[in-house]
Amino acid sequence: MTFETINLTDHIGTRISIDADTLLKPDVARDVRGILEQRGVLVFKELNLTDEQQSRLASLMGSLRPEGEKGIFKVSLDKKENAHGDYLKGSFLWHIDGTHDEVPVFASLLSGRRLSQVGGQTEFASSYAAYEALPQATKDRIGGLKVAHSVEVSMRRAGVEATEQNLAYWRSHSDKVHNLVWTHKSGRKSLVIGCHASHVVGMDRAESDQLLQELLEWTTQPRFKYRHEWTVGDMLIWDNTGVLHRAEPYAADSGRVMHRTTLLGEEAFA
């Protein structure tokens, strides 16, 4: 390979040392995608890609989702940068993107443009590794369970104000039911959990709440996590289908702005 890699933890996170021109070669981008699928999170320190280069890399790794301006979505709580800034408060809680869809996004590329002096670090947890390490008795218990996922539940848990306008927007996304254990086409299994997981279908609510909380705490324990301390110009890529993520809280007026590019999903929840 034409680049160096360093695994940042046992289960998740690999730092790749590479220059932009090399990264944007089609064969190199394919190799990078292969590492992503195995390691869950890739870290490129101070790579300083332009928006155009970031979109180009995304298109070499998969199908670019049209959003924002030329595929770039500005992640910011500042409503001057993002009209739906309040919605992004949900990113402070552990989540998987797109659980209200049949096919969730495959991966996201995120670059640090302006940072907050306090907060804003990003944490990731491997739901692949977490599932694999579960006791067999737990795997047997949860193997056939289904969970309802709700945008409204995630927003209320994040403390977003339930205004009439917000409620209408949240409820425009109907609840979705997915298997608690996602068996991927590759044969690997991951847990579909997070702040959007409302309840286990057909289970007593108290028992459901306890189970989902226990699984979330299990998945986000230190041995399955990677925490990124941002420097301007850093770029991260994570596999949304097998990794939970969250941002540490930061103030709406902190100035924090991140540029995100998203790859369309390739595999439905199963």
C-alpha positions in Angstrom: 0.0 0.0 0.0 1.0 3.6 -0.6 0.2 4.8 2.9 0.8 3.9 6.6 -1.8 2.8 9.1 -1.8 2.7 12.8 -4.7 1.0 14.8 -5.8 3.4 17.5 -7.6 0.8 19.7 -8.0 -3.0 19.6 -11.5 -2.9 18.1 -12.1 0.4 16.4 -10.2 3.2 14.8 -7.3 3.4 12.4 -5.1 6.4 11.6 -4.1 6.7 8.0 -1.1 8.8 7.0 -1.4 9.9 3.4 -1.5 13.0 1.2 -4.5 14.2 -0.6 -3.3 13.5 -4.1 -2.6 9.9 -3.3 -5.9 9.4 -1.4 -7.8 10.6 -4.4 -6.5 7.8 -6.7 -9.3 5.3 -7.4 -7.4 2.2 -6.3 -6.2 3.8 -3.1 -9.8 5.0 -2.3 -10.9 1.4 -2.7 -8.2 0.1 -0.4 -9.3 2.8 2.2 -12.9 1.6 2.0 -11.8 -1.9 2.7 -10.0 -0.8 5.9 -13.1 1.2 6.9 -15.3 -1.9 6.7 -12.9 -3.8 9.0 -12.0 -1.0 11.5 -15.2 1.1 11.6 -13.5 4.6 11.9 -10.6 6.1 9.9 -8.7 9.1 11.1 -6.8 11.5 8.8 -5.0 14.1 10.8 -4.8 17.6 9.4 -5.4 16.3 5.9 -7.1 19.7 5.0 -9.2 18.4 2.1 -11.2 21.0 0.2 -15.0 20.5 -0.1 -14.4 19.4 -3.7 -11.8 16.9 -2.8 -13.9 15.5 0.0 -16.9 15.0 -2.3 -14.5 13.5 -4.9 -13.2 11.0 -2.3 -16.8 10.1 -1.3 -17.7 9.4 -4.9 -14.7 7.1 -5.2 -15.8 5.1 -2.1 -19.5 4.8 -2.9 -22.5 6.8 -4.1 -22.6 10.4 -2.8 -25.9 11.4 -1.2 -27.1 14.8 -2.6 -27.4 17.2 0.3 -26.4 20.7 1.2 -24.3 22.5 -1.4 -22.6 20.1 -3.8 -22.9 17.2 -1.4 -21.5 19.1 1.7 -23.8 19.4 4.7 -22.7 21.9 7.4 -22.9 20.4 10.9 -23.5 23.3 13.2 -25.9 24.4 16.0 -25.7 28.0 14.6 -28.9 28.6 12.7 -27.0 31.0 10.4 -25.1 28.0 9.2 -27.8 25.4 9.5 -31.5 26.2 9.7 -32.2 22.9 11.5 -29.5 23.5 14.1 -31.8 22.4 17.0 -32.2 19.0 15.4 -28.5 18.4 15.7 -28.7 18.5 19.5 -29.7 14.8 19.0 -26.1 14.2 17.9 -25.1 14.6 21.6 -26.6 11.2 22.3 -25.4 7.8 21.0 -27.1 7.1 17.6 -27.0 5.5 14.2 -27.9 7.7 11.3 -31.0 6.8 9.3 -32.9 4.4 11.5 -36.1 5.9 10.2 -35.1 4.6 6.7 -35.3 1.1 5.3 -31.7 1.5 4.0 -29.4 3.6 6.3 -26.5 5.6 5.0 -23.4 3.5 4.6 -20.7 6.0 5.8 -20.0 9.6 6.5 -16.9 11.8 6.0 -16.5 14.6 8.4 -14.0 17.4 8.3 -13.2 20.0 11.0 -13.5 23.5 9.7 -14.1 25.6 12.9 -13.9 24.1 16.4 -15.4 24.8 19.8 -13.1 25.7 22.6 -15.2 23.5 24.9 -16.8 20.2 23.8 -17.3 19.0 20.3 -15.1 15.9 20.5 -16.6 12.9 18.7 -16.9 9.4 20.1 -17.5 6.2 18.3 -18.4 2.7 19.5 -18.3 -0.5 17.5 -21.6 -2.3 17.6 -19.9 -5.1 15.6 -17.3 -5.8 18.3 -19.9 -5.2 21.1 -22.2 -7.9 19.7 -19.4 -10.4 19.1 -18.3 -10.0 22.8 -21.8 -10.6 24.2 -22.3 -13.7 26.3 -24.0 -16.5 24.3 -27.0 -16.4 26.7 -27.6 -12.7 25.8 -27.2 -13.4 22.1 -29.8 -16.2 22.4 -32.1 -13.9 24.3 -32.0 -11.0 21.8 -31.6 -12.8 18.6 -35.3 -12.6 17.5 -36.2 -9.3 19.0 -37.4 -6.3 17.1 -37.1 -2.6 18.1 -39.2 0.4 17.2 -37.2 3.5 16.3 -38.6 7.0 16.6 -37.4 10.4 15.5 -39.7 12.0 18.1 -38.3 9.9 20.9 -34.7 10.8 20.0 -35.5 14.5 19.9 -37.3 14.5 23.2 -34.4 12.6 24.8 -32.0 15.2 23.4 -34.1 18.0 25.1 -35.2 19.6 21.8 -38.2 21.8 22.4 -41.5 20.1 21.3 -42.9 23.1 19.4 -45.8 22.6 17.1 -43.5 23.0 14.1 -40.9 20.5 15.5 -43.6 18.0 16.4 -45.0 18.1 12.8 -41.5 17.6 11.4 -40.6 14.8 13.7 -43.9 13.0 13.1 -43.5 13.3 9.4 -41.0 10.5 9.8 -43.0 7.4 10.8 -41.6 5.0 13.3 -39.6 2.1 11.9 -39.2 -1.4 13.3 -35.8 -3.2 12.8 -34.2 -6.3 14.1 -32.3 -5.6 17.3 -29.5 -7.8 15.8 -28.6 -6.8 12.2 -27.2 -9.8 10.3 -25.3 -8.2 7.4 -24.7 -9.7 4.0 -21.1 -10.2 5.0 -22.3 -12.5 7.9 -21.2 -10.1 10.6 -23.7 -9.0 13.1 -24.2 -5.7 14.9 -26.6 -4.1 17.3 -29.2 -1.5 16.1 -29.6 0.6 19.2 -29.2 4.3 20.3 -31.2 7.3 21.5 -33.8 6.6 18.7 -34.6 3.1 20.0 -38.0 3.6 21.6 -38.9 0.1 22.7 -38.7 -3.6 22.1 -41.8 -4.7 20.2 -44.1 -6.9 22.4 -42.0 -6.6 25.5 -43.1 -5.1 28.9 -42.0 -1.4 28.8 -39.9 -1.5 32.0 -38.1 -4.7 30.8 -37.6 -3.1 27.4 -36.1 0.1 28.8 -33.7 -1.9 31.0 -32.6 -4.2 28.1 -32.0 -1.3 25.7 -30.1 0.7 28.3 -27.9 -2.4 29.3 -27.0 -3.0 25.6 -26.2 0.7 25.1 -24.0 0.7 28.1 -22.3 -2.5 27.0 -21.7 -1.2 23.5 -20.3 2.2 24.6 -17.9 0.8 27.3 -14.2 2.0 26.8 -12.9 -1.2 25.1 -15.3 -0.7 22.2 -14.8 3.1 21.8 -12.6 5.6 20.1 -12.7 9.3 21.1 -11.4 11.9 18.7 -10.0 15.2 19.8 -10.3 17.5 16.8 -7.7 19.6 15.1 -8.7 21.9 12.3 -8.2 20.1 9.0 -8.8 16.6 10.4 -11.1 14.3 8.5 -12.9 11.2 9.9 -14.8 8.5 8.0 -17.0 6.1 9.9 -19.1 3.0 8.9 -22.6 4.0 10.0 -23.9 0.5 9.7 -21.7 -1.0 12.4 -20.7 2.1 14.5 -22.6 4.3 16.9 -21.4 7.9 17.3 -22.1 11.1 19.3 -20.6 14.5 19.7 -19.7 15.8 23.2 -22.0 18.8 23.9 -20.9 22.3 22.8 -22.6 25.7 22.8 -24.7 26.9 19.9 -22.6 30.1 19.8 -19.2 28.2 19.9 -18.6 28.7 16.2 -18.1 25.0 15.6 -18.7 24.0 12.0 -18.0 20.7 10.4 -18.4 19.7 6.8 -20.0 16.3 6.2 -20.3 14.2 3.1 -22.5 11.1 3.2 -22.4 7.9 1.2 -25.8 6.4 0.3 -26.8 3.1 1.9 -26.1 -0.2 0.1 -27.8 -2.7 2.5 -31.2 -2.6 4.2 -31.6 -3.4 7.8 -32.1 -7.1 8.2 
